[in-house]
Amino acid sequence: MNTRTPPPLQHPIPQHPIPNFNQAVHHPSASPSLPHQQQQNYQYRQNPQQQQQPQQSAYTPNMGGPGPAGNMYSQFGFNEPATQLGMQFAGNAVAQGTAYMERNFNRWVDMPALRHYFNVNNLYVVSKLKLILFPWRHSPWSRSIRRTETGQMEGFKPPREDINSPDLYIPVMAMVTYILLCGLAAGQQGSFHPDKLYVAGWSSLAIVFVELMVTRLGCYFMNIPFEASMLDLIAYSGYKYVCVIVTDVVKLLGVSKWISSAVFIYTALSVSFFLLRSMRYVILPDAAAGPSTFNPQRKLRMWFLLAIAGVQLVAMFMLVN
């Protein structure tokens, strides 16, 4: 029996050094000697991370640097002068389009006059809402006049300076809120559809348009000197939506039918009384004249003003239902 122990295992020693490909890429024409390659391979085995870091930084694009490599437009093939020229051209085109739209839009809408009706603040909005819902003891109802330094009439004061001045902020916000409440009511009933918002919006605009045309034609046929603006009539016609919102909110709370009917009657009377006193300077510009019993034309105008106030009840009934 052979009792000899086998010889220890020996790993083969490589006869050829591992080539350095990094050096071959950067210096293809160089032919380094064998000892130099062995020293480089030994350094590569010792510190592999120190040589990988420069390689990664060489291939990582700098997207945020201030230099040419960090220019965002250079990544897409655009140089900086061409980009600036394109941006300048686009800015000039937008400015010319905006000026063109303003010139054509100002033909139909007086922008300074429209800004006058949106010149409101929080105190005015709260006070105006109280006046619409509780107009019974308010006084005076005449609008404040703005005068120049020489004492000449320059126009009426803006809404934020005069609570009796009509505005368009409250009517627009009230109409939008009414349309949203219509969608909320339809959602509670389980029959919501986007078309209902569309119908509610167009119905609201149609009612305001009809009231505007009736008031304007009535002033024309009665030879009433129309000194107010059409925007004044739109504002007065839109105040009813505040009362409609109050009635709709009461109905959405699920109260009894008697309470909701009482709220509807009260809000309809309040907005009718509000318009009766506010639109007096529109329908009766010569209010300082004699009594209506001695002036048949003025008496007819009084009935017309009462009819405008009474129409609010019918319009509110259509909007609430």
Secondary structure as UniProt FT lines:
FT   HELIX           21..26
FT   TURN            28..29
FT   HELIX           34..46
FT   HELIX           48..59
FT   HELIX           68..70
FT   HELIX           73..76
FT   HELIX           80..105
FT   TURN            106..108
FT   HELIX           111..117
FT   HELIX           122..133
FT   TURN            136..137
FT   STRAND          145..147
FT   TURN            149..150
FT   STRAND          153..156
FT   HELIX           159..161
FT   TURN            163..164
FT   HELIX           169..188
FT   TURN            189..190
FT   HELIX           194..221
FT   TURN            222..223
FT   HELIX           230..238
FT   HELIX           240..252
FT   TURN            253..254
FT   HELIX           257..278
FT   HELIX           280..283
FT   TURN            285..288
FT   HELIX           292..294
FT   HELIX           296..320
//
